[in-house]
Amino acid sequence: MQIRLSRYGHSSSEPSPISRLMADFAQDFRDGEDINLGVGYVNEKTIPVAGLVEAMQAVARDGVKYRQAFNYGSPAGSANLVGSIRRFLAQMRIGQLTEAVLARQRLAIGPCGATSILDGLTDVLPAGVVVTSDPLYYIYGNVLERKGFDILAVPEDAEGIELAALDRKLKELGPGAERISFFYVVTVNNPSCTILSNRRRKALLEVATALSRRLNRRVPIFFDLAYELLLHDPEAEPFASVLPDDKLGIAYEIATLSKILAPGLRIGYLLGPDGPFMNAMVEKTSDTGFSAPLFVQEMASYLLDNRIGEQLQAVNAGYREKAVAVREGIKKNLGPWLEEQRGGSAGFYYYLTFRDVETHPGSPFFRFLTRTTGDPAVDGPKNSRKPRVIYIPGEYCVHARGDLAKRGKRQLRLSYGYEEVPGILRALELMREAAQYAQANAGAARPAEVTHASSQAV
C-alpha cells in the first residue's frame, strides 16, 4: 500500500536530473582532488564572518532597537530590515531607484530567501503558462512544472529574451494566451549569464502591459535580480529598474542578500505595487512559518546599516578578479572548441557552447570528467579514481521541448564562485583533455577558432 500523493507530491517523489547529478557526485566528493564547478554557491571568502558575529552581538545587546529579536516576527518582515533595504536601495541608487519611486512600492520579506518567494508565486497565482527565457533558470523551471504550470520558453539574444521570438510564440498560442499566468525574467540569467539590457527590460514590460490590456486583466511580470548586485565589469551598463515605468501596476522585483552577504541568512524580498497580490504573498509567508527568523532579519538590517559599502566593494572585486582569470583559462584551454561563450560580467558563471563536442551526461566529454568511461587508463583504479570535474550540462538548462533542446546538448554552465582560481584552472585543463578525448571517440571535426555571437562573450 502507498500513501496517496498530490500531483506535486507524486512528481516530487523522484529527484530531478540535476538533483541526482549533484547527489551522486557529492556522495564521494574528495576535497582538494575533485573539482565542483556545478554548484552555484558563493565563494566562502566573500562571507563576512566577523561582521556576522558583530551583527549578532549587536542584535542581542540592543533589546530596544531590535525588540524581541528571538521571538516570532511579522509576516511582512522586520520593520528595521524593510527600512534598511529601502535606505540601501535609495542611497546606493540600486537600479537607479529614487526615494520617491520606492515610496510608491511595497516591500515584503520572504519566509526563507528569494527561493521561497518564487515558490509562493506558484500558490497565490493560478496555474497556467509562465513566459520565461531559454535557457531558463532550470531549478525553478522544474518546480513550476511539478506544480502544474506550463513553460513558454523563449530563446535569448545578446540582450535577453528575443522580442521577435516572443511575439511569434505569443501569436502561436492564439486563444491559449488566456492561460498565461505570469512572466518570469532573471536579469542576469542563470544559467546563460546573459545580461538583460535596460532597453530590453522596458520592452518586456511593454509586452506584458499590452497583453494585460488585451486580456483585460493584469498579467504580472517578475524580474529576478539575484545577481544584479554582482555587476563587477566596469564596462557594463548600470542596471535601471522598470518600476518607475510601470503604469498598470504589474512589475515586481525579487531580490536577495544571499550573494552579497551570506546565503545562510536566507533573506529575500519582493518589491512592487501594493494590492491583493502583495497581501496574498504576505499571508503565504505567515502560512509557511509566520516569518523569516526575526533575529536573522535584524542581523541583516545591522549589516546593511553598518557594513554594506565595504562589503559590496570587496565582493565585486573578488569576483572580478576570478572572472578575468577564468576567462583567460577558458580561452587557453577551450577556445578552439567553442562556438560561443557568455558570462564574466556579473554573477559568477560562464555559459559555453561547443561547436562539435557534446556535453550531456551520456557524452564522452562528461564521462571523461566524471571518470565513468570504463577505461582504467582514463578513469584510474576503482579505489583511486583520477580527479573528477562536475559542471551543469546545458541539456538541463534548456527547455526539453523548446527551440534549444538540440543545442543544449553542446552547452554547459560552469561556476567560478565556489572553487578557488587554481582549482578552476586545473578543471579547465581537464576539460581540454575531455574535449580531446571526445573528439577522438566521437569523430568530431577538427577544432576551429572560436567566434563570439553575444555581446556578453569575452
N, C-alpha and C positions, 0 to 999 in steps of 0.2 A: 504494500500500500504506500502511496505517496501523498505528501501534503499538496493540496491544490494551490497553485500559484496564479497570480495575475499575469497578464501578458508581459508586463515589465519584469515580474519575478521570474517567469519562465525564460525570457530572453537573457536575463542576468545570471541564470544558474550555471551557465558555461562562460568561462573567461573569454574576453575578446582576444583576437590575434595578438594585439600589441601587449596585452597583459600576460599572455602566455610567453611571448618572446622575452620580456623583461624578467619574468619569474624564472624561466629556465636558465637564463644567463646568470641571474643573481644567486641561484642555488649553490653554485660552487665558484663564485667570483673570487679571484685571487688578487688582493690589493698589491699594488706595486708590480704586477705582472700582466694581468688583463686590463684592458682599457675600455671604459664605458663612454662612448660619445653619443649614446642614445638618450640617456636620462637628461631631462630638462631642468636639473637642479641648478640653483645659483652657486657661484663659487663660494666656498666656505670663508675665504679671506675677505669677502665683501660684507659679511655679517658682523655688525658692531657689537661684539660680545660685551666689551667693557661698558658700552652705552646701555645695553640691555640691563646689565646689573645695576647701573646707576639709576635707570628709569624705574626698576622695581623698587629700589630703596626709596626713591623719591615718592612713589605712589604709596608705599607702606607708611612713610613718615607723615605725610600730609593728609590727614583724615578730613580736613575741611574742603580743600580743593577737590580731592579725589574721594568723595564721600562714599562709604560702603563699597569700596572697590572690590572686596572679596565676596560680595553678595550677588544676587541676581540684578540684571540691568534692564533698561528699557529696550523693547524690540526695535525701536527706531535708531538705537545707538547711543553711546555716551555723548552727552551734551559737550563735554570737553573735547572729545575726539572730532565730532562734527564741526565744532568751531575751529579746531586746529587744522583740519583738512581745508576748510574754506579759506582760512588765512594763508595757508601754504599755497593753494592754487592761485589766489589773488596776488600775493606778494611776489611769488616766483613767476607770475604770468604764464602758468602752465596752460597750454592750449590757447594762449593769448586771451584768456578769460579775464574779465574785469569784475570788480565787486558788484557793480550794477547788474551784470548778467547773472552772476552767481546768486544774487539776492532773489532772483525770479525762479530759481531752481530748488527743488527739494533734494536733500542728501540723506541717504539711509545706509546704515552699516549692515552688511550681510551677516548671517549666523556663523559662517565658517569660511571666510575668504571669498574671492570672486567666483570660485567654482560653485559655491552654494547659491550665489545669485543666479548663475546660469541654470542651475538645477531648478531654482524657484520659478524661472520663466516657464518651464515645462508643466508646472502645476497651475499657474494662475492664467496662462494664455491657452486658448483652445488648440487641440491637436490639429495639425494641418500641414501646410507646406512652409518650410523655412528656406529663405533665399540666402545663399552664402557663396563663398568663393570656392574655387577648385584650383589647386589643392586647398583643403579645408582643415580646420582645427579638428583633427581626427578623433581625439578623445571625446569632445563634445558632440561631434557628428554621430559617434557610436551611441552616446547617451540619448540623443534625440530620436534615433531610430528605434532604440529599445523602449522609448516612451510613447511610440506610436506616431511620431512625426515623419513626414517625407521631406527629403532634402532636394532642393533645386540648386545644383552645384554649377556655378558659372565660372568659366576659365578666366584667369587673370591676364593682364598685360603688364607693362612696366609700372603702371600707376595703381594697380589694384583690379577689382572686378571690372572686366571689359564691358563697356557700355553697349556696343553693338550686339555682343553675345547675350547680354542681359535682356535687351529689347527683343531679340529673336526668341529667347526662351520664354519670356512672359507672353509673347504672342502665341507661341506653340501651346501654352496652357489653355488658351481660349477661355471657355466658361470655368475651367478649373482654377483660374486666378481667384475665384471666390474663396478657395481653400487656403490662400496664403495667410499664414498666421503672423509671421514677422520676418524682418531682415536681420541678419547677424553678420557683422563685419569685424574682423580683427585688424586693427590699423597698422600694426607691424605683424604681418601674417606669420603664424605658427602653423605650418612648417616652412612655407616658402620664403620667408623673410622679406617679401615684397612690402615696401612702404607705401601705404595708401596716401597718394598726394592730396594736398588740400583742395585742389581743383576737383579731383575725383570724389572726395567725400561729400563735397557740396552737390555734385551731380547725382550721387546716390540718394542724398536727402530729397532732391527734386523728383527723382523717380518714385520714391516712397510716398511723397506728397501727392504726386499726380495719381498714383494708384489708389491712395486713400480717397481722393475726391471721386474717382471713377467708381469705386466700390461703395461710396457713401458711408465709410467707417474709417476710423483711424487705424492704419497699419503701422505699428511701431518699428523703428529701426534702431538697433543696438550696436554701438561702437565699443568694441572690447579694446581697452587701452593698455593691456597687460604690460607691453614693452615700451610704451611711449616715453617713460622717464629714463629709459636707457638709450636715448638717441646720442651716440657718442662720436659720430662722424661730424667733424666741424664744417664739412661742406654740404651736409644735408639740410633740407628746408625745414625750419622750425614748424612744429605742428600747430594747426589752428582748429579749434573746436567749431562744430557747426551749430552748437546750441543757440548762439545769437541769431542764426538764420532760420531757425525752426518756427514757422508761422502757425502750424497746426497743432503743435504740442505732441510730436511723435518721436522726437530724437532723445535718446538716452545714452549715457556713457557709463560703462562698467570699468572700474579701475581697482588696483590692488597696491598694497605696500610691500608685497612679498618680494618683489625683485630688487627693491632699493633698501629695505630694512632686513626682514627675515621672513621666509615662508612660514616658519613655525608660529608667528604671531597670528596668522590666519585672518588678516584684516583686508576685506574687500568692501567696496562701496558702490552704490548706484546713485547717479546724479541725473536729474531730469525734471520735467514738469510734474507738478503735484496733481493728484486726482485719484480716481478709483483704482487705477493700476498700481500706483505707489502704495496706496492703503493696503491693497492685497499683498504686495510684496513684504510689507512690514508685518502683516498678520502671518505670512508664511514663515518669517523669521521667528515669530512667537511660537508658532506651532512646532518648528524644528527644535527649538531649545531655549525659548524665552529671549535669548540674545547671544551675541558673541560674548565670551568670557569678559566680564567687566574690567578686571584688573589688567588684562592684556590690552583692551581698548585704551585704558588710561596710560599704560606704558607707551603705546604708540603715540598718544597725544603729547606726552612729555618729549619724546624723541623728535616729533615734528616741530615742537616749540623751541627746542634747545640744540638740536644736532643736525638737522636735515641738510643745511647748506653744505657743510663739510662732508657729510656722508654721500650726498649726490655726486659731488665732485670726485671723491675718491672712488666710488663705484664705477662711474663712467670712465675715469682714467684707466682703471684696471682692465675693463672690458675692451677699451680701445686698443690698449697695448696687445692684448691677446688676439683681437680681431686682425690686426696688422700682421702679427707673427703667423697666424694660421693661414691667412691669405697667401702669404709667401710660400708656406708649406704646401698648400693646395696647388699653387702654380708649378712648383718644383716637381712635385710627385705625381700629380694627376692631370696637369694641364693638357698633355697630348691626347687624353682620352675624353675630355669634356666637351660637350656641346654648349652648355650654359651653366652659369654659376651666379647665384644670388646670395645676398646677405652681407654681413660685416659692417653695416652702418648703424644698426640699432639691435638691441637684444643680444643674443649670444648663439645664433645659429647660422650655418651656411646650408644652402639647398643646392645640390649638384645634380645635373642631368648629364649622363654619359651618352656618347654618340652610339656606341655599339654594345657596351658591356651592360648586362642585366644585373640588377641588384636585389631582386626579390629573394625570399628565404630559400627557394629551391635552386638558386643560381650557383654556378661555380664560384663566383665572387664572394657571395655570402658564406658558402660552405668553407671556403678557404679561411676566411676571417674568424669563423666560429670553430674551426678545426673539426669539421664534420664531413670531410671529403671521403673518409675511409682509406686514405693513403697515408701510411705511417710516416712517409718522408715529408708530407705536408702537415699532418696533424701532430706528429710527435707520439711518443709512447702513451698508452692509455692512462698510466698513473702519473704522467708528467707531460701534459699537453703543451704545445708551444703557445706563446702569448696570443690571446684572442682579442678581437675588437668587435664591439657591438655598435650599431647605428640604427636609425629608424628607416626601414625600406620605404621608398616612395609609393610602393603598392598600397601601403597602409595609409598614405597621406592624401591620395586622390580618391574621389568617389568611385566606388566599384562599378556603377552604372553611368558614370559621367563621360565627358568627352576625352578625358586624360587617362583613362584606365590603362591603355596600352603604353602610353608614355611613362606612366608612373613606374613601370617595371624597370626603367633605366634611371631611376632617380633615388636619391637618399637625402636624409637630413642628418647633419652632424652637429652636435652641441660643443661649443668651446667654453661653456660656462663652468662645468664642474671640474673636469680634469685640468691639471697644470700644463703649461705650454710644452715642456719636454715630452710628456706622455702623449699629447695630441700629435706632435710632430712625428713621434715614433709610430703612432697609429696610421698616419698618412703614408709613411714608408711602407707599412704592411699593406695598406690599400693599393699602393703601386704594385706590390708583389701579387696581390689578389687580382688586379686588372690584367697583369701579365699571364697569370695562371688561367683566368677566364678566357683570355684571348687564345691561349694555346689549346684550351679544351672546348671551345665553342666555335672555333673557326671565325672569330671576329675579324673585321677588316683592320688593316694597318692604321694606327692612330694618326690623326691629323692635328693641325693647330686648332686650339680652342677659339671659338667665336663667342662673343657676348651679346646675347639677344635682349638683355634687360638693362635698364638704367641702374639697377642695383648690382650689376655684375662688377667685379673688381679684378 
